[in-house]
Amino acid sequence: MATKPRTTSATTPAPRANTAKPGNSPLIHGQLPYVESAGEEYMAPRQKDHFRNILLAWKKELMEEVDRTLHYMQDESANLPDPVDRASQEEEFSLELRARDRERKLIKKIDETIKLIDEDDYGYCTTCGIEIGIRRLEARPTANLCIDCKTLAEIKEKQTAG
């Protein structure tokens, strides 16, 4: 006997995006994984809100790290008399600044991704146009290629580099 797909009536409230229990699922920048509804359209407003919240939380984390680094470098910068200590401190600061530069670029990419959400272009591969997928986007919210196109791009990159 075939079963009919379950549909929700107009009086049934839509399921919430974050219905999973925190102990059962890893958080994604403070957000629970997305729980899809049966028959839900890809990149419906609820999904877009979910990813916008992830991106905004991620950006906030990165900005807080920038502030922590700035305060740390201001507090720890000292004119150390020992040249080895001074060199060690400068190397440490250099590594911190390189990490913050990578994060600055990531913040820019996050902002561009939020703009894609606002323009209804988020969640689709820029190369082939197919859906990237909820789980891939949760793993890498700034992804703009489906897994197949990303794999091909990495193969091509290895071939040209090697």
Beta strands, then each sheet from edge to edge (+ up, - down):
end
